[in-house]
Amino acid sequence: MSLVVPAAALGLVAGAGTRWLLVRLPRGAPVPVGWCEAGLAACWAAVALAVQAGRLDPRWAALLAALSWLAVAGSATDLLVRRLPNALTVPALGLVLVALVPAGSGAVQRGLAGAVLLGGAYLVVHLVSPHAMGGGDVKLAAPVGAAAAGAGWALLPVVAVGAAVASAAVALVAVVAGRAGWGSRLPHGPVLLGVALAVVAVAVPGPRIPG
């Protein structure tokens, strides 16, 4: 039986629930209907398809599902309301660590260390230049670092450098297109989440990934 349709249906339901919760936060983050639903349905269907096709070790499916949930919800709120709510970023670290459990204790330990390393690096940037790095980005860096390092130590610097380069490229394009000025603060969360999801998805393709 195909896993794709049930996974897409679960993503649709989870997306609707996520959007419902975001709207009801103390500082509401209203997201239009369809953003979370379509995003999660597509991501979870892709994860199920990869498992079914034998291209993804099932041990890593939970991590990709959790990271894609964070990517969809975090990107929607950061793009639409320019905020990364604490109610989203703080619990996400625990969710990612739990999602690493099927991959083994080594993955969980790497995840904890990765959260400290990337979160610490973002905190330093925030303290040096608060305009360049918001507090929400610092909190988001912890679960992203956990996901990257949990999947493999080599992924952590790739995500960190890739997100920095991608953010610079997005800022340059925005300035050239007249959508932003030099020094404008653009949402960094979607870039960090997109790079992390892409890197992790590519790095854990098959059953021979060590746990």
Disulfide bonds with the S-S distance in Angstrom:
none
